[in-house]
Amino acid sequence: MSHSQNRVKKVIKTIENVNSPAEFFKLLAPKTSAQLEKMDFSSFATGYSANAQKERLEFLNKQGIDLDKLNSTENFENPEILKGNIENYIGMARIPIGLAGPILINGTNANGDVFVPLATTEGALVASYNRGMKACRLSGGISAVCTAESVQRSPFFKFENMATMGLLVQWIHEHITDFKNIVAENSNHAKLNEMSTNVEGNSVILTFDFFTGDASGQNMVTICTDHICKYILENFQVKPIEWYIESNYSGDKKATSLSFSSSRGKKVTSEVTLPKEVVEKVLKSDPKAIAKYWQASTLAVVQSGAIGAQGHVANGLAALFIACGQDVACVSESSVGITRMEVNKNGDLYVALTLPSLIVGTIGGGTTLSTQNECLKMMDCVGVGKAKKFAEICCAVALAGEISIASAMAAGHFTRAHQSLGRKK
């Protein structure tokens, strides 16, 4: 079965998990005006003072969100708990975390209002994302679907000649079942989905595609692939001249055309339709102006040679990744995506964002650290069964940021906002 067929199969499976097509559409449908009228639109204080901070914490506390660890000035009493996260520990780089939201999401996994923690030192970022979230919420919310899950590792093998390499490729495909059994024996979470080969002369890149559950998965797939490679070395009749656990083909921690056209991590797509009156009132612009700017922006980004076509997805993802204990370097592939903005037949602004390579997890890594765990709890994204929800939140947050920056550019407010919020007085 080809990669594209597998992707389609996974999308169909996602839809089949809902009882009926009608229920699936209802799940993703924006909130109606009647539903919005029943929602709580009370907000938190937005000032810089200690009193404003206290009011924000009290506001969250009333929502059932406690941030005791995040507001503690204590250091770790036992640095040994950081084993697996850091070597040669000397202290913390304290990055401030701002509150944004709530963002209203109508997703297959994330559904309802979510308050979002964003860690950054860039003034204007939290305010900008917060504005985009407000506009989306007043428009009925952002629809989001996680359509695929996979993480790759791509080892490299080189032989004396092309004929031997060809024999290996044939042998490899005859032992896929053995590889799947090896993965099952060495991991409680990983599953080998499929394998592909990329031949070049007397060398071959083997790409193993894994399901990694609620972990981001890089360590998991490395360990499983290593066991497979050692099985190959022990059982294939010819020893390679050289081999490496990763050929630098998988797209790990880099933006690649493969991560854009295929998927790595979680593939999520999202959309929202912003009524003209919301665009005018909240974003201080109009749908036609924003769509025209985005058309020019997309033309320019294509000329720049960028992979994908989006505005500043990395901004929101980096802030969310730092707050929530993700591998921040994975923003490089996670921010690869495409944002589309256009005016629909009613004169409203339609916006869609697809991120095919979100490397995120809700177990393992930095997610177990106290403050990062607390930030994940804020969004109900801790532990098993929450990774797809977190991925949908990530995509929705990035979409809100795209809307806000496009509005600021179209209306000529971008410079003024950064002069006001992004400079030290």
DANORFEN-V830953 format. One record per backbone hydrogen bond with DSSP energy under -1.0 kcal/mol. CO is the residue of the C=O (numbers start at 1). NH is the residue of the N-H. E is the energy in kcal/mol with one decimal. If there is no record, write none. Layout:
CO/NH/E ; CO/NH/E
//
This chain:
2/6/-2.1 ; 3/7/-2.2 ; 4/8/-2.2 ; 5/9/-2.4 ; 6/10/-2.1 ; 7/11/-2.0 ; 8/12/-2.5 ; 9/13/-2.2 ; 10/14/-2.0 ; 11/15/-2.0 ; 12/16/-2.5 ; 13/17/-1.2 ; 15/18/-1.4 ; 20/24/-2.1 ; 21/25/-2.4 ; 22/26/-2.1 ; 23/27/-2.1 ; 24/28/-1.4 ; 25/29/-1.1 ; 32/36/-2.5 ; 33/37/-1.9 ; 36/39/-1.3 ; 49/53/-2.1 ; 50/54/-2.2 ; 51/55/-2.3 ; 52/56/-2.1 ; 53/57/-2.2 ; 54/58/-2.3 ; 55/59/-2.3 ; 56/60/-2.5 ; 57/61/-2.3 ; 58/62/-1.8 ; 60/65/-2.6 ; 61/64/-1.5 ; 67/71/-1.4 ; 69/72/-1.3 ; 78/81/-2.0 ; 79/82/-2.1 ; 80/83/-1.7 ; 82/85/-2.7 ; 82/86/-1.6 ; 96/120/-1.9 ; 98/118/-2.6 ; 100/116/-3.1 ; 103/114/-1.7 ; 104/142/-2.8 ; 105/112/-3.0 ; 106/144/-1.4 ; 110/107/-2.1 ; 112/105/-2.1 ; 114/103/-2.9 ; 116/100/-2.4 ; 118/98/-3.1 ; 122/125/-1.5 ; 124/128/-2.3 ; 125/129/-2.5 ; 126/130/-2.5 ; 127/131/-2.0 ; 128/132/-2.0 ; 129/133/-2.4 ; 130/134/-2.1 ; 131/135/-2.2 ; 132/136/-2.1 ; 133/137/-2.4 ; 134/138/-2.3 ; 136/141/-2.8 ; 137/140/-1.6 ; 140/31/-3.0 ; 142/106/-3.4 ; 143/271/-2.2 ; 144/108/-1.3 ; 145/269/-2.3 ; 148/267/-2.4 ; 150/265/-4.9 ; 151/210/-2.9 ; 153/208/-2.8 ; 154/247/-3.4 ; 155/206/-2.3 ; 156/244/-1.8 ; 157/204/-2.5 ; 158/241/-2.5 ; 158/242/-1.1 ; 161/165/-1.6 ; 162/166/-2.4 ; 163/167/-1.8 ; 164/168/-2.1 ; 165/169/-2.2 ; 166/170/-2.1 ; 167/171/-2.6 ; 168/172/-3.2 ; 169/173/-2.0 ; 170/174/-1.1 ; 172/175/-1.5 ; 175/179/-2.0 ; 176/180/-2.3 ; 177/181/-2.0 ; 178/182/-2.1 ; 179/183/-2.2 ; 180/184/-2.1 ; 181/185/-1.9 ; 182/186/-1.2 ; 191/211/-3.0 ; 194/209/-2.8 ; 196/207/-2.8 ; 198/205/-2.3 ; 200/203/-2.2 ; 202/159/-2.6 ; 203/200/-2.7 ; 204/157/-2.3 ; 205/198/-2.1 ; 207/196/-2.0 ; 208/153/-1.6 ; 209/193/-2.9 ; 209/194/-1.3 ; 210/151/-2.3 ; 211/191/-2.0 ; 212/215/-1.6 ; 214/362/-2.9 ; 214/363/-1.1 ; 217/221/-2.8 ; 218/222/-1.7 ; 219/223/-2.3 ; 220/224/-2.2 ; 221/225/-2.4 ; 222/226/-2.1 ; 223/227/-1.7 ; 224/228/-1.8 ; 225/229/-2.8 ; 226/230/-2.2 ; 227/231/-1.6 ; 228/232/-2.1 ; 229/233/-2.6 ; 230/234/-1.9 ; 231/235/-1.6 ; 232/236/-2.8 ; 242/158/-2.2 ; 244/156/-2.2 ; 251/254/-1.5 ; 256/260/-1.1 ; 257/261/-2.5 ; 258/262/-2.5 ; 265/150/-2.5 ; 266/358/-2.3 ; 267/147/-2.4 ; 267/148/-1.0 ; 268/355/-3.0 ; 269/145/-2.5 ; 270/353/-2.2 ; 271/143/-2.5 ; 272/351/-2.7 ; 274/349/-2.6 ; 275/279/-2.1 ; 276/280/-2.3 ; 277/281/-2.3 ; 278/282/-2.7 ; 279/285/-1.5 ; 286/290/-2.1 ; 287/291/-2.7 ; 288/292/-2.4 ; 289/293/-2.2 ; 290/294/-2.6 ; 291/295/-2.0 ; 292/296/-2.0 ; 293/297/-2.8 ; 294/298/-2.7 ; 295/299/-2.1 ; 296/300/-2.1 ; 297/301/-2.5 ; 298/302/-2.0 ; 299/303/-1.6 ; 300/304/-1.4 ; 301/306/-1.5 ; 302/305/-1.2 ; 309/339/-2.9 ; 312/315/-1.5 ; 313/317/-2.2 ; 314/318/-2.5 ; 315/319/-1.7 ; 316/320/-2.3 ; 317/321/-3.2 ; 318/322/-2.4 ; 319/119/-2.3 ; 319/323/-1.6 ; 320/324/-1.8 ; 321/326/-2.5 ; 326/328/-1.1 ; 327/330/-1.9 ; 328/331/-2.0 ; 329/332/-1.6 ; 330/334/-2.6 ; 331/335/-2.2 ; 333/336/-1.1 ; 337/309/-2.0 ; 338/354/-2.0 ; 340/352/-2.4 ; 342/350/-3.3 ; 344/347/-2.0 ; 348/344/-2.6 ; 349/274/-3.3 ; 350/342/-2.3 ; 351/272/-2.1 ; 352/340/-2.9 ; 353/270/-2.5 ; 354/338/-1.8 ; 355/268/-2.7 ; 356/264/-1.8 ; 358/266/-2.9 ; 358/360/-1.1 ; 362/383/-2.2 ; 364/367/-1.7 ; 366/369/-1.1 ; 369/373/-3.1 ; 370/374/-1.8 ; 371/375/-1.9 ; 372/376/-2.0 ; 373/377/-2.2 ; 374/378/-1.7 ; 376/381/-2.4 ; 377/380/-1.8 ; 383/386/-1.2 ; 386/390/-2.4 ; 387/391/-2.3 ; 388/392/-2.1 ; 389/393/-2.1 ; 390/394/-2.6 ; 391/395/-2.1 ; 392/396/-2.2 ; 393/397/-2.8 ; 394/398/-2.3 ; 395/399/-2.1 ; 396/400/-2.2 ; 397/401/-1.9 ; 398/402/-2.0 ; 399/403/-2.1 ; 400/404/-2.0 ; 401/405/-2.3 ; 402/406/-2.1 ; 403/407/-2.1 ; 404/408/-2.2 ; 405/409/-2.3 ; 406/410/-2.6 ; 407/411/-2.3 ; 408/413/-2.7 ; 408/414/-1.1 ; 413/417/-2.4 ; 414/418/-1.7 ; 415/419/-2.3 ; 416/420/-2.1 ; 417/421/-2.8 ; 418/422/-1.6
//
